[in-house]
Amino acid sequence: MNLLLLSNSTQYGRGYLEHALDTVTAFLPAGARLAFVPYALADHDTYTARVRGALEPAGITVHGVHEHTDPVAALKAADAVFIGGGNSFRLLSALYRTGLREAVAGAVVAGLPYMGASAGTNMAAPTLRTTNDMPIVQPPSFETLGLVPFQINPHYLDPDPASTHKGETREERLTEFLEENDVPVLGLREGSWLRVEGEAAHIEGARPARLFTRAGAPRELAIGSDVSHLLTTEPRFDTPAR
């Protein structure tokens, strides 16, 4: 598979996708017709226009799948697919409703390049169980696309020792997940991404990642780290994925 999984699409002080634009344009085929999936936000037209504004100057033609009566047909006409960020529950519910969940997974396995950001990166994992989002809607299942066999936590935040907030840290929440499920979780900090090419996977971007497993303490993964071994993970969840 050919995957580019971004932690975030917008970096503080920079425009949409600007922090990763060179990587994105190198990832997408030259002159690509890109199918954009905007369902994580409510205003699909404005969201699609934002992606067009970022990518069309680089020669990428952007088509929102919502602009077509048949989103699956729109996907079939594309050279690559990009699923954007927003609310992961709303996004997954729409993927089920439109038939895109099965269609995207099948197309990517068959070779279609897949780019995700934030919620779109969550979709690449087996389930929705490590998202940061509020469940504003209820999808038919937590089962996502399963493009990689491990979980991902975009926008990973380190504990702030100076904070007076007494709620759970992100690390504590992911530790709770691992108490119930035996599957690695890759925490992607802002400005970082995971690049998967065939059987190889690497951490890229501006910041290191953090890997959580049931077997031991969390580990820091430097930029450039080879995490290809995660692609052979055999995840064990508390109940079978449907």
C-alpha positions as CSV (number, residue, x, y, z in Angstrom):
1,M,0.0,0.0,0.0
2,N,0.9,3.6,-0.5
3,L,-0.1,5.7,2.5
4,L,0.7,9.2,3.8
5,L,-0.9,9.6,7.2
6,L,-0.6,13.2,8.6
7,S,-1.1,14.0,12.3
8,N,-2.6,17.4,11.3
9,S,-3.4,19.4,8.2
10,T,-3.0,22.9,9.7
11,Q,0.1,24.0,11.7
12,Y,0.1,27.0,13.9
13,G,1.1,30.1,12.0
14,R,0.9,28.4,8.6
15,G,-1.6,27.8,5.9
16,Y,-3.6,24.6,5.2
17,L,-1.2,21.7,4.5
18,E,1.7,24.3,4.1
19,H,3.9,22.5,6.7
20,A,3.8,19.3,4.7
21,L,3.2,20.6,1.2
22,D,6.4,19.4,-0.4
23,T,5.8,15.9,1.0
24,V,2.1,15.9,-0.1
25,T,2.9,17.0,-3.7
26,A,5.7,14.5,-4.0
27,F,3.3,11.8,-2.7
28,L,0.5,12.5,-5.1
29,P,1.0,11.5,-8.8
30,A,1.9,14.4,-11.1
31,G,-1.2,16.1,-12.4
32,A,-3.4,13.8,-10.2
33,R,-7.1,13.8,-10.0
34,L,-7.7,13.8,-6.3
35,A,-10.9,12.5,-4.7
36,F,-11.4,14.5,-1.5
37,V,-13.6,13.1,1.3
38,P,-14.9,16.1,3.3
39,Y,-17.4,14.3,5.6
40,A,-15.6,15.0,8.8
41,L,-16.8,18.6,8.7
42,A,-20.4,19.8,8.2
43,D,-19.7,22.3,5.4
44,H,-18.4,20.1,2.6
45,D,-18.2,22.8,-0.1
46,T,-16.1,25.2,2.0
47,Y,-13.9,22.4,3.1
48,T,-13.3,21.2,-0.4
49,A,-12.6,24.7,-1.6
50,R,-9.9,25.0,1.1
51,V,-8.2,21.8,-0.2
52,R,-8.4,23.1,-3.8
53,G,-6.8,26.4,-2.7
54,A,-3.9,24.5,-1.2
55,L,-3.3,21.8,-3.9
56,E,-4.4,23.1,-7.3
57,P,-1.5,25.6,-7.6
58,A,0.7,22.4,-7.6
59,G,-1.3,20.9,-10.5
60,I,-3.5,18.7,-8.4
61,T,-7.2,18.6,-9.5
62,V,-9.4,18.3,-6.5
63,H,-12.9,16.8,-6.7
64,G,-15.1,16.5,-3.6
65,V,-16.8,13.1,-3.5
66,H,-20.0,14.9,-2.2
67,E,-20.2,16.8,-5.5
68,H,-21.2,13.6,-7.3
69,T,-24.4,11.7,-7.1
70,D,-22.4,8.5,-6.6
71,P,-19.4,9.1,-4.3
72,V,-18.1,5.6,-5.0
73,A,-18.0,6.3,-8.8
74,A,-16.1,9.5,-8.0
75,L,-13.5,7.5,-6.1
76,K,-13.1,5.1,-9.0
77,A,-12.3,8.0,-11.4
78,A,-9.5,9.3,-9.1
79,D,-5.7,8.9,-9.1
80,A,-5.5,9.2,-5.3
81,V,-7.8,9.8,-2.3
82,F,-7.5,12.3,0.6
83,I,-9.7,12.0,3.7
84,G,-9.5,15.2,5.7
85,G,-9.8,15.9,9.4
86,G,-12.6,16.9,11.6
87,N,-14.9,14.7,13.7
88,S,-14.0,11.1,13.3
89,F,-17.4,9.8,14.4
90,R,-19.2,11.9,11.9
91,L,-16.7,10.9,9.2
92,L,-16.9,7.2,9.8
93,S,-20.7,7.3,9.9
94,A,-20.7,9.0,6.5
95,L,-18.3,6.4,5.1
96,Y,-20.6,3.6,6.1
97,R,-23.7,5.5,4.7
98,T,-22.2,6.2,1.3
99,G,-20.5,2.9,0.8
100,L,-17.1,4.5,0.8
101,R,-15.7,2.6,3.7
102,E,-15.6,-0.6,1.7
103,A,-14.8,1.1,-1.6
104,V,-11.8,3.1,-0.2
105,A,-10.3,0.1,1.6
106,G,-10.6,-2.0,-1.5
107,A,-9.2,0.6,-3.8
108,V,-6.2,1.3,-1.5
109,V,-5.3,-2.3,-1.2
110,A,-5.4,-2.5,-5.0
111,G,-2.9,0.4,-5.2
112,L,-4.7,3.7,-5.0
113,P,-2.6,6.2,-3.0
114,Y,-4.2,7.2,0.3
115,M,-3.6,10.4,2.2
116,G,-5.2,11.1,5.5
117,A,-5.0,14.0,8.0
118,S,-6.2,13.8,11.6
119,A,-9.6,12.0,11.4
120,G,-8.6,10.7,8.0
121,T,-5.5,9.2,9.6
122,N,-7.7,7.6,12.3
123,M,-9.6,5.9,9.5
124,A,-6.5,4.1,8.4
125,A,-6.3,2.1,11.7
126,P,-8.5,-1.0,12.5
127,T,-10.9,0.9,14.8
128,L,-11.9,4.3,16.0
129,R,-11.0,3.5,19.6
130,T,-8.0,5.8,20.0
131,T,-9.5,9.0,18.5
132,N,-9.6,12.2,20.6
133,D,-13.0,13.2,19.3
134,M,-16.4,13.4,20.9
135,P,-18.9,10.9,19.6
136,I,-21.4,13.5,18.2
137,V,-23.0,10.8,16.1
138,Q,-23.1,7.0,16.4
139,P,-21.6,5.1,13.4
140,P,-22.8,1.5,12.8
141,S,-19.5,0.2,14.1
142,F,-16.1,1.4,15.4
143,E,-14.4,-0.6,12.6
144,T,-12.6,1.8,10.3
145,L,-10.6,1.0,7.1
146,G,-7.9,-1.2,8.6
147,L,-5.2,-0.1,6.2
148,V,-2.6,-0.7,8.9
149,P,-3.0,-3.3,11.7
150,F,-2.2,-0.9,14.6
151,Q,-3.9,2.1,16.2
152,I,-2.9,5.7,15.6
153,N,-3.4,8.7,17.9
154,P,-3.1,11.9,15.8
155,H,-2.4,15.2,17.6
156,Y,-0.6,13.4,20.4
157,L,0.0,15.7,23.3
158,D,2.7,15.2,25.9
159,P,1.8,15.6,29.6
160,D,2.4,19.2,30.8
161,P,4.2,19.1,34.2
162,A,3.2,22.7,34.9
163,S,-0.5,22.2,34.2
164,T,-3.0,22.3,37.1
165,H,-5.6,20.4,35.1
166,K,-6.4,17.2,36.9
167,G,-8.1,15.3,34.0
168,E,-6.5,12.4,32.3
169,T,-3.5,13.0,30.1
170,R,-3.3,11.5,26.6
171,E,-0.7,9.0,27.9
172,E,-3.1,7.9,30.6
173,R,-6.0,7.4,28.2
174,L,-3.9,5.4,25.8
175,T,-2.6,3.3,28.8
176,E,-6.3,2.6,29.6
177,F,-6.9,1.5,26.0
178,L,-4.0,-1.0,26.3
179,E,-5.4,-2.4,29.5
180,E,-8.4,-3.6,27.4
181,N,-6.8,-4.2,24.0
182,D,-3.4,-5.6,23.0
183,V,-2.5,-3.6,19.9
184,P,0.3,-0.9,19.5
185,V,-0.7,2.7,19.4
186,L,1.4,5.2,17.4
187,G,1.2,8.7,18.8
188,L,1.8,11.3,16.1
189,R,2.7,14.7,17.4
190,E,1.7,17.9,15.5
191,G,3.9,18.3,12.4
192,S,4.7,14.6,12.0
193,W,3.4,11.8,9.8
194,L,3.7,8.2,8.9
195,R,4.8,7.1,5.5
196,V,4.0,3.6,4.3
197,E,5.3,2.2,1.0
198,G,4.6,-1.4,0.5
199,E,6.0,-3.3,3.4
200,A,8.1,-0.3,4.7
201,A,6.9,2.3,7.2
202,H,8.8,5.3,8.6
203,I,8.2,8.3,10.9
204,E,8.6,11.6,9.0
205,G,8.0,15.3,9.5
206,A,9.3,17.7,12.1
207,R,8.8,15.9,15.4
208,P,9.4,12.4,16.8
209,A,6.5,10.0,17.4
210,R,5.7,8.0,20.5
211,L,4.8,4.3,20.5
212,F,2.6,2.7,23.2
213,T,2.4,-1.1,23.7
214,R,1.1,-3.3,26.4
215,A,4.5,-5.0,26.7
216,G,6.4,-2.0,28.2
217,A,6.8,1.7,28.7
218,P,6.1,4.2,25.9
219,R,9.1,4.6,23.5
220,E,10.2,7.7,21.6
221,L,10.6,7.2,17.8
222,A,13.0,9.7,16.2
223,I,12.3,11.2,12.8
224,G,13.3,8.7,10.2
225,S,12.6,5.7,12.5
226,D,11.8,2.5,10.7
227,V,8.5,1.1,12.1
228,S,7.9,-1.5,9.4
229,H,7.6,-4.2,12.1
230,L,4.3,-2.6,13.1
231,L,2.8,-3.7,9.7
232,T,3.0,-7.3,10.9
233,T,1.0,-6.6,14.1
234,E,-1.7,-9.1,15.0
235,P,-4.1,-6.8,17.0
236,R,-6.2,-8.3,19.8
237,F,-9.2,-6.2,20.8
238,D,-11.6,-6.8,23.7
239,T,-14.3,-7.9,21.3
240,P,-13.9,-8.9,17.6
241,A,-14.2,-6.2,15.0
242,R,-17.4,-6.6,13.1
